[in-house]
Structures are given as C-alpha cells and as structure tokens.
C-alpha cells in the first residue's frame, strides 16, 4: 500500500479505536499509542505495511498523535 493510503486508513482506525475506548475527548488521561498499536496490529496488520523513511510505526504514531491532539508530545 502507498503511504497516503496507509495514512487515511490509520487515521480512520484511530477514530474507531477512540470511540471503542470511550475516550472521545472526555478522558483526562492521554490515550496510549501503544494500546492503539496493539489493537491495530490485531485488527488490521496490513495498515502498517507501507514504505517510510522513518518507519511505519513512527509515521503511524505521528498520525495518531494528530488525531488525538497529542502533537505537543513531539
């Protein structure tokens, strides 16, 4: 899959994961990328099958941070 397709897919999965966790902005704790990554690899491992200079996990975490509003951590 190309990187742009993976980005769209991972961002959509992040929103789905947040909804499943009940963490749609109401929790005081920051949602965990590690938990999301485990969920993603179990549900859709192909979403992380793309080429990236920094690595698919790094890009996925950046997109996840963007969706969850955690870019301040970078």
Secondary structure, 3 states (H helix, E strand, C coil): CCHHHHHHHHHHHHHHHHHHHCCCCCCCCCCCHHHHHHHHHHHCHHHHCCCCCCCHHHHHHHHHHHHHCCHHHC
